[in-house]
Amino acid sequence: MLTMFKILPRKIKWLFASGIFLVLLNVAFTMLLPIALSQFLPLLFKDATDPKFTIEIFKREVYSSTDQQTVFHVLIVATIILIVLATLTSVISTMIIVWAGERASNFYRDRLFAKYQKLSLKDISQLTPESMITRINDDVAVFWDFLVGASTALIKAPLFFIVGLIFAFSTDINLTWSIIAVIPFLLFVVGYIFIKVNPLLSKNRKNLDRITKEVQETIGGTRFIKANNLQESQFQKFDNANKTWLKTEKNIFKYFALGTPTFFVIINLVIIFIYAMAQHQLNGLFDAGATHDQKTQMMSNINLFIEFEVLIALGIIMFSQFLGNYFRARVSSKRIVEVFDYKYDELQVEDGLSFIDSDESIHYGVEFKNVNFKYFEHADEYALKDINFKIDGGKTLGIIGPTGSGKSTIANLIVNNMKYTEGNILINNKEVKDVNSVELHKRVAIVYQEALLYSGTIKSNMLFAKPDATDEEIKEALDASCSYNFIIQFPERENRVVAQRGKNLSGGQKQRLSIARSLLLKPKVLVLDDSTSALDNLTTNRLIKNIKQNYDCTTIIISQKINSIKHADKILVMNNGEILAQGTHDELIKNCQWYHDINANQLEQ
């Protein structure tokens, strides 16, 4: 948990330090208050004929006068000042600490989000989306609760306890032993709760991840669920996850609930014992023939001692509440630090090579040389094995193969979405992993099968690719992607509202808009990763023809449909991570049985 504090910016640390300083002052004023109040009783019962009236703290005179009223008024003013100072320091320290906690939460969330954006696709499969959502939202909120609570409780609890004990000793040594005697039992209760609760808290963080996953899947697959009448089964899955979380949470609270009542019982028993001891001491004074002032002082000391005992009890209760927050925050902080310390594949290249073209008509070729790729370093098998191919600039490459054959892996390696260590991948004769990332993504565009559109308008989604694009450039890209055919049917045209993830558009419309967004960049290399799967053959052929005629780029088309790639200059047939065959459409019909059979099957359909 110290790591969480260490990484905070200095300004936030100073805010916490300022708040803690005020908490220390608050503790001092709070501890002095019962001492001031204890002076009233001896002063009120003191004989008015006495020649001298004093205010004493631990039997030391701090103020005296011959006039009882003067001493009384001084004591009232001092008490009011202590109350005001205690209230002000409490309010201001809380405001500062809460503000510091909010800024710390903002810092942690920003850092988690920034780290997640740097992860490769391989890393994301390990730090799952549902887990990251829980960490960014719930785990940070749990740690915020700890930061705000601990900054106060961690200071007040030990000070109330330790200083309270010191003051209690100064007031009455014999009575203080009654408090010290129960401390081992209190520590036993705290230790027992910690041992039982800690594993349950770790378990319930994972249960919360599972709930988030079920919600994500249900929201994302609403149409499929409704179409197949799966509402009941999805609800059952969510309900099971929710009940598992609830069961564990009940066990956690069962142990937490044991703490505070136990402390209260012990504290109240100590108070009863103090009164019994006080009765015994008073009887002793009466038997010894004590004076009126001695009896009054004894009663005042007992009341003062009980005040200190209450402060000690408050310290213990605050410490138990702190431990409850600590147990939760300890688990959450581990999950947050796990992301901060995660060793990800560094794909962002800031000082890399640049594509410096004096002539914009230069074509970018793409070449794979002896490329082998594993998703995980210790994996037994390669996802790609000995991949070798070259496509000249301005040409079209088609890639086809069964599911899981490695087609999309090749696409992601071209745009450096995953780190490769064996072989070479060259674009315009430059190693992809050495090229400046911003430069690479300006010149190499990829469109995935699952089109991602953001809530806004069609135009705002287009501007994600090129914020300074003109209306003419947007219309050109929309027209080339065959998107304008359906956009002209909307009264708002390009200002048509798009729902989150494009829910109010069809699959084919979303794919065409995604292609248009990439065309807006006028890339040198365009990768279409099965991004025409929702389009009919006529639209697909028209779209590919438009790209060839209007965009002078190297095009790589990944598809399950031979119709989408048969006009390519070269076609790769993939199977089990290897290139089964490569050549033109006519060559593969003759030389590759798998390609021949798929072609025949699709022609029949």
CORLINMO-V681287 format. One record per residue. PSI is psi in whole degrees, 0 to 359 (999 if undefined). NEAR is the number of other ideal C-beta (glycine too) atoms within 12 Angstrom. D_LAST is the distance of its C-alpha to the last C-alpha in Angstrom with 1 decimal. Layout:
# CORLINMO-V681287
PSI | NEAR | D_LAST
PSI | NEAR | D_LAST
This chain:
# CORLINMO-V681287
337 | 25 | 61.6
329 | 10 | 64.1
322 | 19 | 61.1
324 | 37 | 60.0
321 | 26 | 63.5
324 | 14 | 63.9
353 | 23 | 60.8
142 | 26 | 61.9
154 | 19 | 63.2
322 | 14 | 67.0
319 | 15 | 67.3
322 | 29 | 65.7
320 | 22 | 67.9
324 | 17 | 70.9
313 | 29 | 69.9
318 | 34 | 69.8
320 | 22 | 73.1
316 | 23 | 74.7
319 | 36 | 73.5
322 | 30 | 74.8
317 | 21 | 78.1
328 | 32 | 78.5
319 | 38 | 77.5
316 | 26 | 80.4
319 | 26 | 82.8
318 | 35 | 81.5
318 | 35 | 82.3
313 | 24 | 85.8
322 | 30 | 86.6
321 | 35 | 85.2
329 | 36 | 87.3
336 | 30 | 90.5
311 | 30 | 90.1
331 | 36 | 91.2
317 | 37 | 94.2
317 | 33 | 95.2
328 | 29 | 94.9
345 | 34 | 96.9
342 | 38 | 99.9
317 | 27 | 100.4
309 | 24 | 101.6
325 | 32 | 104.5
320 | 36 | 105.4
324 | 21 | 105.6
2 | 22 | 107.7
143 | 28 | 110.0
127 | 16 | 113.6
343 | 15 | 114.3
356 | 9 | 117.6
144 | 20 | 116.1
344 | 13 | 117.1
134 | 19 | 113.6
131 | 30 | 110.0
158 | 28 | 107.2
124 | 33 | 103.5
142 | 28 | 102.5
116 | 23 | 99.3
49 | 21 | 99.5
15 | 17 | 103.3
130 | 12 | 103.6
127 | 15 | 105.1
341 | 19 | 103.0
144 | 23 | 105.0
156 | 21 | 108.4
159 | 21 | 110.8
348 | 14 | 113.9
117 | 18 | 112.2
318 | 26 | 109.8
320 | 15 | 108.1
313 | 19 | 107.3
318 | 30 | 105.7
314 | 24 | 103.7
320 | 19 | 102.5
318 | 25 | 101.5
320 | 33 | 99.5
312 | 21 | 97.7
315 | 17 | 96.8
319 | 26 | 95.6
316 | 26 | 93.4
318 | 18 | 91.9
316 | 18 | 91.1
319 | 27 | 89.4
314 | 22 | 87.3
313 | 17 | 86.2
319 | 25 | 85.5
318 | 28 | 83.5
313 | 20 | 81.5
312 | 18 | 80.8
326 | 31 | 79.8
312 | 27 | 77.5
311 | 19 | 75.7
318 | 21 | 75.5
320 | 35 | 74.4
316 | 25 | 71.6
315 | 21 | 70.4
315 | 29 | 70.4
319 | 39 | 68.7
318 | 24 | 65.9
318 | 25 | 65.3
320 | 34 | 65.2
320 | 34 | 62.8
316 | 23 | 60.5
323 | 27 | 60.6
317 | 37 | 59.9
316 | 32 | 56.9
318 | 21 | 55.6
313 | 30 | 56.2
317 | 40 | 54.4
317 | 27 | 51.3
317 | 18 | 51.1
320 | 27 | 51.5
315 | 36 | 48.9
317 | 20 | 46.4
320 | 17 | 47.2
319 | 29 | 46.8
325 | 27 | 43.4
337 | 20 | 42.2
348 | 27 | 43.3
144 | 29 | 41.3
170 | 31 | 38.4
326 | 28 | 35.1
317 | 27 | 36.4
322 | 27 | 39.6
330 | 26 | 37.9
339 | 17 | 36.2
312 | 21 | 39.8
86 | 32 | 41.4
153 | 22 | 38.9
317 | 23 | 38.5
324 | 29 | 39.9
320 | 32 | 42.9
321 | 33 | 43.5
315 | 27 | 43.5
320 | 34 | 46.1
315 | 39 | 48.2
321 | 32 | 48.3
292 | 25 | 49.1
314 | 32 | 50.7
320 | 41 | 52.3
321 | 35 | 53.8
320 | 27 | 55.2
317 | 38 | 56.7
327 | 39 | 58.4
316 | 34 | 59.6
320 | 31 | 61.3
315 | 37 | 62.9
311 | 41 | 64.0
315 | 34 | 65.7
318 | 31 | 67.2
325 | 40 | 68.2
330 | 38 | 70.0
307 | 40 | 72.3
320 | 35 | 72.4
335 | 33 | 72.7
310 | 34 | 75.7
316 | 42 | 77.4
304 | 34 | 76.9
326 | 25 | 78.8
315 | 31 | 81.4
319 | 38 | 82.1
307 | 36 | 82.4
310 | 24 | 84.4
323 | 28 | 86.6
319 | 37 | 87.0
317 | 31 | 88.3
313 | 20 | 90.7
323 | 37 | 92.1
317 | 39 | 92.3
319 | 21 | 94.3
333 | 24 | 96.6
310 | 34 | 97.1
110 | 30 | 97.7
317 | 19 | 97.0
316 | 23 | 97.5
330 | 36 | 94.9
329 | 28 | 92.4
335 | 18 | 92.2
329 | 29 | 90.6
315 | 41 | 87.6
327 | 22 | 87.3
331 | 17 | 87.4
353 | 28 | 84.1
314 | 26 | 82.1
321 | 13 | 81.1
320 | 21 | 79.7
319 | 33 | 77.7
323 | 22 | 76.2
316 | 17 | 75.3
315 | 29 | 73.3
315 | 32 | 71.5
319 | 18 | 70.6
315 | 19 | 69.4
316 | 33 | 67.1
313 | 26 | 65.7
321 | 15 | 64.9
323 | 22 | 63.1
324 | 33 | 61.2
309 | 25 | 60.0
329 | 19 | 57.1
323 | 29 | 56.1
318 | 38 | 55.7
318 | 24 | 53.4
320 | 21 | 51.3
337 | 35 | 51.0
318 | 36 | 49.8
325 | 26 | 46.8
323 | 31 | 46.4
323 | 35 | 46.4
319 | 30 | 43.6
318 | 28 | 41.6
314 | 31 | 42.2
319 | 30 | 41.1
315 | 24 | 37.9
319 | 29 | 37.2
315 | 24 | 38.0
312 | 24 | 35.8
321 | 23 | 32.7
315 | 26 | 33.4
316 | 20 | 33.9
331 | 20 | 30.9
30 | 21 | 28.5
313 | 19 | 30.0
315 | 16 | 26.9
318 | 15 | 25.0
315 | 21 | 28.2
320 | 13 | 28.7
331 | 10 | 25.2
15 | 13 | 25.5
46 | 11 | 29.2
12 | 19 | 30.3
317 | 18 | 33.5
316 | 13 | 35.8
323 | 17 | 34.5
319 | 25 | 34.6
322 | 18 | 38.1
319 | 15 | 39.1
315 | 23 | 38.1
318 | 26 | 40.0
321 | 18 | 42.9
316 | 18 | 43.2
320 | 29 | 43.3
320 | 22 | 45.8
324 | 19 | 48.0
316 | 24 | 48.1
315 | 29 | 49.3
319 | 18 | 51.8
314 | 18 | 53.2
320 | 27 | 53.9
323 | 24 | 55.3
321 | 16 | 57.7
322 | 23 | 58.9
311 | 31 | 59.5
334 | 23 | 61.5
317 | 16 | 63.4
320 | 30 | 64.9
322 | 31 | 65.5
338 | 19 | 67.2
330 | 24 | 69.6
296 | 35 | 71.0
312 | 27 | 72.6
322 | 15 | 74.3
315 | 26 | 75.7
317 | 34 | 77.1
318 | 22 | 78.6
314 | 19 | 80.3
316 | 31 | 81.8
316 | 31 | 83.0
324 | 19 | 84.6
322 | 22 | 86.3
319 | 34 | 87.7
317 | 28 | 89.0
317 | 17 | 90.8
321 | 25 | 92.2
315 | 37 | 93.4
323 | 22 | 95.2
317 | 18 | 96.8
319 | 28 | 98.0
319 | 30 | 99.2
319 | 18 | 101.2
318 | 18 | 102.8
320 | 27 | 103.7
319 | 22 | 105.2
322 | 15 | 107.3
320 | 17 | 108.6
318 | 23 | 109.5
318 | 16 | 111.3
328 | 10 | 113.2
359 | 13 | 114.2
44 | 10 | 115.6
155 | 18 | 113.1
168 | 16 | 113.8
317 | 17 | 112.0
324 | 21 | 110.2
320 | 21 | 109.1
317 | 25 | 107.6
317 | 25 | 105.8
322 | 29 | 104.5
315 | 33 | 103.2
320 | 27 | 101.3
318 | 32 | 99.9
321 | 38 | 98.8
314 | 32 | 97.0
318 | 29 | 95.1
320 | 39 | 94.2
318 | 39 | 93.1
323 | 35 | 90.8
316 | 31 | 89.4
322 | 42 | 88.6
322 | 41 | 87.3
319 | 30 | 84.8
320 | 36 | 83.7
317 | 44 | 83.3
318 | 35 | 81.2
319 | 31 | 79.2
318 | 37 | 78.5
315 | 39 | 77.3
316 | 29 | 75.1
323 | 32 | 73.6
322 | 36 | 73.0
321 | 37 | 71.2
322 | 29 | 69.0
317 | 33 | 68.5
323 | 36 | 67.4
313 | 33 | 64.8
322 | 34 | 63.3
316 | 32 | 63.8
317 | 37 | 61.9
313 | 38 | 58.8
328 | 38 | 59.1
317 | 31 | 59.5
314 | 34 | 56.1
319 | 38 | 54.5
324 | 38 | 56.2
319 | 25 | 55.0
324 | 38 | 51.4
313 | 42 | 52.1
329 | 28 | 53.9
320 | 25 | 51.1
315 | 37 | 48.8
322 | 26 | 51.7
359 | 17 | 52.3
127 | 25 | 48.7
98 | 18 | 48.2
164 | 26 | 45.0
116 | 30 | 43.4
104 | 19 | 45.2
342 | 31 | 42.5
114 | 24 | 44.5
115 | 24 | 46.3
321 | 16 | 49.0
41 | 12 | 51.1
192 | 22 | 48.4
158 | 24 | 47.5
145 | 19 | 46.7
98 | 29 | 44.5
108 | 14 | 47.3
119 | 17 | 46.0
337 | 7 | 48.5
114 | 11 | 45.7
347 | 14 | 42.8
356 | 13 | 40.7
133 | 21 | 40.7
148 | 27 | 37.3
116 | 38 | 36.6
161 | 28 | 35.1
133 | 43 | 33.7
134 | 30 | 34.5
127 | 38 | 34.3
111 | 20 | 37.0
46 | 20 | 37.1
125 | 35 | 35.8
142 | 27 | 35.9
133 | 37 | 35.4
142 | 24 | 36.2
326 | 29 | 35.7
141 | 18 | 39.1
322 | 14 | 42.0
14 | 7 | 42.6
146 | 14 | 39.0
324 | 9 | 38.6
154 | 17 | 35.4
142 | 24 | 34.3
328 | 31 | 31.2
137 | 42 | 31.1
120 | 26 | 32.7
58 | 19 | 34.1
121 | 36 | 31.8
121 | 22 | 32.7
162 | 35 | 31.1
133 | 23 | 32.3
125 | 36 | 30.8
157 | 20 | 33.3
138 | 28 | 34.2
353 | 24 | 32.2
174 | 29 | 29.2
131 | 37 | 25.7
130 | 41 | 24.5
143 | 41 | 21.0
127 | 46 | 20.8
157 | 42 | 17.8
166 | 36 | 18.1
167 | 19 | 17.6
135 | 15 | 19.4
15 | 15 | 23.1
349 | 27 | 23.1
10 | 38 | 25.5
308 | 42 | 23.6
332 | 37 | 25.2
318 | 37 | 28.5
316 | 43 | 28.6
316 | 38 | 28.0
330 | 33 | 30.9
326 | 43 | 33.1
321 | 48 | 32.8
13 | 36 | 34.2
39 | 36 | 36.7
345 | 34 | 35.5
148 | 35 | 36.3
128 | 29 | 39.3
149 | 34 | 38.8
345 | 18 | 41.8
123 | 22 | 40.6
187 | 25 | 39.8
139 | 24 | 39.6
118 | 43 | 37.1
135 | 29 | 38.3
121 | 39 | 37.5
40 | 31 | 39.6
19 | 22 | 41.5
136 | 30 | 42.6
125 | 24 | 42.0
316 | 41 | 39.8
351 | 32 | 41.9
356 | 24 | 45.0
141 | 35 | 43.9
128 | 25 | 45.3
316 | 26 | 42.7
317 | 18 | 43.3
318 | 27 | 43.0
313 | 36 | 39.8
345 | 30 | 38.0
325 | 24 | 39.1
337 | 39 | 37.6
117 | 39 | 34.6
146 | 38 | 32.2
141 | 38 | 29.3
123 | 43 | 26.7
166 | 29 | 25.2
317 | 28 | 22.1
100 | 19 | 24.4
129 | 37 | 26.1
114 | 25 | 29.7
145 | 37 | 31.7
156 | 25 | 35.3
138 | 17 | 37.1
231 | 22 | 38.7
172 | 26 | 37.2
318 | 41 | 34.5
316 | 35 | 37.3
327 | 22 | 38.9
323 | 41 | 35.7
321 | 40 | 35.4
349 | 24 | 39.1
324 | 24 | 38.5
319 | 30 | 37.2
94 | 25 | 40.1
333 | 15 | 42.9
18 | 12 | 44.6
141 | 26 | 41.7
166 | 16 | 42.6
325 | 17 | 40.8
319 | 12 | 39.8
321 | 26 | 38.2
316 | 36 | 36.3
322 | 24 | 35.1
315 | 23 | 34.0
320 | 43 | 31.9
322 | 37 | 30.4
317 | 29 | 29.6
328 | 33 | 28.0
8 | 45 | 25.7
23 | 32 | 24.6
331 | 44 | 26.5
340 | 27 | 29.1
324 | 24 | 26.6
337 | 26 | 27.0
324 | 31 | 30.4
347 | 17 | 32.1
347 | 13 | 31.3
132 | 22 | 33.6
328 | 10 | 37.3
353 | 14 | 38.3
236 | 20 | 35.8
345 | 33 | 36.1
12 | 18 | 38.6
133 | 29 | 36.0
134 | 23 | 36.8
127 | 32 | 34.3
168 | 17 | 34.6
131 | 17 | 34.8
19 | 24 | 31.6
35 | 30 | 30.2
336 | 22 | 29.7
15 | 19 | 30.0
155 | 31 | 27.0
168 | 20 | 23.3
318 | 24 | 21.4
322 | 28 | 20.2
318 | 33 | 23.7
319 | 36 | 25.3
319 | 38 | 23.2
321 | 45 | 24.1
324 | 47 | 27.7
320 | 46 | 27.8
317 | 49 | 26.7
320 | 49 | 29.3
321 | 42 | 31.9
323 | 42 | 31.4
333 | 39 | 31.4
333 | 39 | 34.8
343 | 32 | 36.3
62 | 28 | 35.4
159 | 37 | 34.7
330 | 37 | 35.1
128 | 48 | 32.2
123 | 48 | 29.2
119 | 44 | 26.9
100 | 46 | 23.7
85 | 36 | 22.8
33 | 35 | 19.2
9 | 44 | 20.8
17 | 40 | 17.9
332 | 30 | 15.6
4 | 28 | 16.2
149 | 35 | 15.7
166 | 21 | 13.1
321 | 20 | 12.2
313 | 16 | 15.1
320 | 28 | 17.6
313 | 34 | 16.8
320 | 23 | 17.5
319 | 25 | 20.5
313 | 43 | 21.9
323 | 36 | 21.8
318 | 20 | 23.3
319 | 28 | 26.0
316 | 42 | 26.9
321 | 23 | 27.3
324 | 14 | 29.5
345 | 22 | 31.6
118 | 32 | 31.9
72 | 23 | 33.5
160 | 39 | 32.1
127 | 37 | 30.5
131 | 51 | 27.0
116 | 49 | 25.2
118 | 47 | 21.6
127 | 41 | 20.2
158 | 44 | 16.5
349 | 29 | 13.7
121 | 31 | 11.4
328 | 33 | 12.2
330 | 28 | 12.0
339 | 39 | 15.0
356 | 40 | 17.1
339 | 31 | 16.5
6 | 25 | 19.5
153 | 35 | 21.7
331 | 28 | 24.9
144 | 33 | 24.4
133 | 42 | 21.7
133 | 41 | 22.7
117 | 39 | 20.8
146 | 38 | 22.3
125 | 26 | 22.8
39 | 22 | 25.7
8 | 28 | 27.5
157 | 28 | 27.7
112 | 32 | 26.2
321 | 28 | 24.4
161 | 28 | 24.1
148 | 32 | 24.5
193 | 25 | 24.2
174 | 25 | 22.3
312 | 29 | 18.7
321 | 16 | 19.9
318 | 19 | 22.3
327 | 31 | 19.9
323 | 23 | 17.5
323 | 14 | 20.8
348 | 18 | 22.6
111 | 28 | 20.3
318 | 16 | 18.5
315 | 24 | 16.8
319 | 35 | 15.4
315 | 21 | 14.5
318 | 17 | 12.5
319 | 31 | 10.7
315 | 26 | 10.0
318 | 14 | 8.8
317 | 14 | 6.5
330 | 20 | 5.0
322 | 15 | 5.4
323 | 8 | 3.8
999 | 11 | 0.0
